[in-house]
Amino acid sequence: MPNSPTQKRIFLSPPHMSGTELEYVKQAFESNYIAPVGPQLKQFEHVFREITGFEHCLAVCNGTSAIHLAMRSLGVEAGDKVLASTLTFVGSVSPVIFQNAEIVFIDSDRHTWNMDPNILEEELKRLAVAGDLPKAVLPTELYGQACDLDQIVKICDQYEVPVVCDSAESLGAHYRGRSVGRDAQAAVFSFNGNKIITTSSGGMLASDDADLIEHCRYLATQARQPVRHYEHHDVGYNYRMSNVLAAIGIGQMEALADRVNRKREVFAEYQQRIGDLPGWTFMAEAKYGRCNRWLTVATIDPELFGATHEDVIVALEAENIESRPVWKPLHLQKAFSQFRVVGGEVSTSLFDCGICLPSGTAMDSADLDRVCKTIRSVGNTSR
Ligand SMILES: Cc1ncc(COP(=O)(O)O)c(C=O)c1O
């Protein structure tokens, strides 16, 4: 329990409305499309395409369902393999399990924290020799950092394996000057409540491949045939986004550029205020991209700092400040113990000492002072 209940809680990454959302929600009500179809849903997809540059997109009820649609559409089924990042959120790979397929986890690159392309290449080479190539490769773009997509796609192209980018945390981030995920077969974004923009819950599947998006649109709407009565040749899902939530998304997209700038400022402020602390290393920005800094993340060397990341999390919580450890690698999770990991040491070491700091875009200077003062009170530097 916090010692300072009178102090307002500082959350990790709370929703931040632009102010126009209610007007769009009102329009949704006026249209009476209180349904997973309607003008705001169309407009949200249009705005999303305009801002990200993707040619086609499909708004769905969350990021997990978008990944599921991509897996299903790429023909991932029982007995197939998918190579995925191990350092990620469970929703990234659970759709592989929904398809009864197998996961092979790939370790992180120490510099970017994302899937290590060298390990991926070695594993693909090995699987090609064994005649057991995967149906897809699923790299996560972690905490707003683009993965090295040119390199990943080049490797996968040699084996004709499609890449689906899990960009759930990275909307607004750039890879070589364009939106993340652009050169993958498809990319997935999340609008969960803690993401850089939110529709409370929601997701987007985006691609330049019209057929893939159309097929997923069909699957996401119960795979209904285009006839008057209800005719089904396949079993689909009820995965479309609500028109009311899409209205929130339109207002949120208007603020995306500002949110990215503010997330980057928050990161810079942390660097300025606590960048001198011994043992602290912030996640570096890869040279090829522009991070959206969804969360400011760092590792702490307890020998140098005199306290562990756990000590810091506990101290922050006592001050009513939310922080959390880095994702626990999925190859260490009981739910996935039957699957192989290639490497694993880097992601494990990031989990062992990594921390996610509060990164809300509405945080002010006083909030940042509170967080940084508490952090300073924990380690060697307090004295
Ligand atoms: C990396 C990653 N993948 C997938 C998801 C799943 O998205 P959703 O929560 O919208 O289903 C999330 C976040 O929630 C995520 O962070």
The ligand as a Tripos MOL2 file, in Angstrom:
@<TRIPOS>MOLECULE
LIG
   16    16     1     0     0
SMALL
NO_CHARGES

@<TRIPOS>ATOM
      1 C1          3.7160   -6.4340  -28.1020 C.3       1 LIG1
      2 C2          2.2390   -6.6030  -27.9820 C.ar      1 LIG1
      3 N1          1.6160   -7.4770  -28.7800 N.ar      1 LIG1
      4 C3          0.2910   -7.6640  -28.7490 C.ar      1 LIG1
      5 C4         -0.4920   -6.9410  -27.8820 C.ar      1 LIG1
      6 C5         -1.9430   -7.2420  -27.8490 C.3       1 LIG1
      7 O1         -2.7480   -6.1500  -28.0730 O.3       1 LIG1
      8 P1         -4.2280   -6.0850  -27.4180 P.3       1 LIG1
      9 O2         -4.0440   -5.8810  -25.9480 O.co2     1 LIG1
     10 O3         -4.8470   -4.8940  -28.0880 O.co2     1 LIG1
     11 O4         -4.8980   -7.3530  -27.7600 O.co2     1 LIG1
     12 C6          0.1170   -6.0000  -27.0130 C.ar      1 LIG1
     13 C7         -0.5830   -5.1470  -26.0480 C.2       1 LIG1
     14 O5         -1.5080   -5.1240  -25.4720 O.2       1 LIG1
     15 C8          1.5160   -5.8410  -27.0580 C.ar      1 LIG1
     16 O6          2.1410   -4.9890  -26.2340 O.3       1 LIG1
@<TRIPOS>BOND
     1     1     2 1
     2     2     3 ar
     3     2    15 ar
     4     3     4 ar
     5     4     5 ar
     6     5     6 1
     7     5    12 ar
     8     6     7 1
     9     7     8 1
    10     8     9 2
    11     8    10 1
    12     8    11 1
    13    12    13 1
    14    12    15 ar
    15    13    14 2
    16    15    16 1
@<TRIPOS>SUBSTRUCTURE
     1 LIG1         1 GROUP 0 **** ****
